[in-house]
Amino acid sequence: MAQVNFNKNGLVFITKKSGTAVSSIDIDNCFSNKYIQYRIITDVTSSIANIAVNAQYRSGGVTTTSGYSYQYMIGSTTVVVGARATSQSSAAYIGGTKSTDTSEIVITEIRNPFQTQYTTAISFLAQQSNGTINSEVFTISTLTTTLIDGIRILAETGNITGTVYIYGYVNS
């Protein structure tokens, strides 16, 4: 049987960063011209229940605080809602915080962060809490073609504790 070389195919681990009781986790120099698409996995908790975890892009250590647009769809038990927003201060919702009775997975795919093209992303969240199942999908875009080399993960309010993992997709 042939051995798979994961450095030539699939996802390649780039970095991870953790924070304890912080308002944001900054990860600089994680995007480059080596990859076009990335996967971000957020695993964070907070003392404040059910707060949004947002993202802001960074370039040269400077955080972009405007020009984000998004739309979303949320399904919870028997209710489905959706909305959109433009010209926001962050790329809303790449995850939520969980409590001890919650199981959650959040995966964000981001394309073209280090290209002189528009950067787009999509986040998927699946959550189970006390028998309630929630699912959420967010699409995110920017209004700029600035080269993005980093990302800030921040709490909507309060502090977060956890780890953010970043992987790059290898084009074979």
C-alpha positions in Angstrom: 0.0 0.0 0.0 1.3 3.4 -0.9 2.1 5.9 1.9 0.3 9.2 1.8 2.6 12.2 2.2 0.4 14.8 4.0 2.9 17.5 3.1 1.9 17.1 -0.5 -1.8 16.4 -0.1 -4.6 17.7 2.1 -4.3 19.8 5.2 -1.0 21.0 6.7 -0.9 22.2 10.3 0.4 25.8 10.4 0.1 27.0 13.9 -2.1 27.1 17.0 -2.4 29.8 19.7 -4.0 29.6 23.1 -5.3 32.3 25.5 -6.6 32.2 29.0 -9.2 34.8 30.1 -8.3 37.2 27.2 -10.5 39.5 25.2 -8.8 38.3 21.9 -6.3 35.9 20.5 -4.0 37.4 17.8 -2.3 35.1 15.4 0.1 36.9 13.0 2.0 35.6 10.0 -0.2 32.5 9.7 -1.4 33.3 6.1 1.1 33.4 3.2 1.4 32.9 -0.5 2.1 29.2 0.1 -1.6 28.4 0.4 -4.8 29.9 -1.1 -7.3 28.3 1.3 -7.1 27.7 5.1 -9.1 26.0 7.8 -9.5 27.6 11.2 -10.8 25.6 14.2 -11.8 27.5 17.3 -12.2 25.8 20.6 -13.0 28.4 23.2 -15.0 28.8 26.4 -16.1 31.8 28.4 -17.6 32.5 31.8 -20.4 34.3 30.0 -22.7 31.9 28.4 -23.6 32.0 24.6 -21.5 34.9 23.5 -20.4 35.2 19.9 -16.7 34.7 18.9 -15.9 37.0 16.0 -12.8 37.5 13.8 -10.9 40.5 12.5 -8.2 40.2 9.8 -4.7 41.5 10.5 -2.0 42.8 8.2 1.5 43.6 9.5 0.2 43.4 13.0 -2.5 45.9 12.4 -6.2 44.8 12.9 -8.8 45.8 10.3 -11.9 47.1 12.2 -14.2 47.9 9.3 -15.5 46.6 5.9 -16.8 43.2 6.9 -20.1 41.9 5.5 -21.8 38.6 6.4 -25.0 36.7 6.2 -26.2 33.7 8.3 -28.7 31.0 8.8 -29.3 29.5 12.3 -31.4 26.4 13.0 -32.4 25.6 16.6 -35.0 22.9 17.4 -38.0 24.0 15.3 -36.9 27.5 14.4 -34.7 28.7 11.5 -33.7 32.3 11.1 -31.4 34.3 8.8 -30.1 37.8 8.4 -27.3 39.8 6.8 -25.2 42.8 7.7 -22.8 45.0 5.8 -20.0 47.4 6.8 -19.4 45.8 10.1 -16.4 46.1 12.5 -15.7 42.3 12.5 -16.3 39.2 10.4 -19.1 38.2 12.6 -19.3 34.8 14.2 -16.7 32.2 13.6 -17.9 30.4 16.7 -19.6 30.6 20.0 -18.6 29.9 23.6 -19.7 26.7 25.2 -20.4 25.7 28.8 -19.6 22.5 30.5 -22.8 20.9 29.3 -22.3 21.7 25.7 -20.6 19.9 22.8 -19.6 22.1 19.9 -17.5 22.1 16.8 -16.7 25.2 14.8 -14.9 25.1 11.5 -14.1 28.1 9.3 -12.8 28.0 5.8 -11.1 31.1 4.5 -10.0 31.7 0.9 -7.5 34.3 -0.5 -6.3 36.0 2.7 -2.9 36.6 1.3 -4.0 37.5 -2.2 -4.8 40.9 -3.8 -8.4 39.6 -4.2 -11.5 39.7 -2.0 -11.2 37.4 1.0 -14.2 35.2 1.6 -15.0 32.7 4.4 -17.6 30.3 5.6 -18.1 29.1 9.1 -20.0 26.0 10.2 -21.1 25.4 13.8 -22.8 22.3 15.2 -23.8 22.4 18.9 -25.6 20.1 21.3 -26.6 21.5 24.7 -28.9 19.7 27.1 -30.6 17.8 24.3 -31.0 20.9 22.0 -29.2 20.7 18.7 -28.2 24.0 17.0 -26.6 24.4 13.6 -25.3 27.6 12.1 -23.8 28.7 8.8 -22.1 32.1 8.2 -20.7 33.5 5.0 -18.2 36.4 5.4 -16.6 38.7 2.9 -14.4 41.8 3.0 -14.7 45.0 1.0 -11.0 45.3 0.5 -8.2 43.5 -1.4 -5.6 44.1 1.3 -3.1 41.3 1.9 -4.1 39.6 5.1 -1.4 37.7 7.0 -3.1 37.2 10.4 -6.3 37.0 12.3 -7.7 38.1 15.6 -10.3 35.9 17.3 -12.3 38.0 19.8 -15.1 37.7 22.2 -18.3 39.7 21.5 -18.1 40.7 25.2 -16.0 39.5 28.1 -13.1 37.1 27.8 -12.4 33.8 26.2 -10.2 30.9 27.1 -9.1 28.3 24.5 -7.1 27.5 21.4 -7.3 28.4 17.8 -5.8 26.0 15.2 -4.9 27.0 11.6 -4.3 24.6 8.7 -3.4 25.3 5.1 -4.8 23.3 2.1 -2.1 21.9 -0.2 -3.0 22.1 -3.9 -1.7 19.0 -5.5 
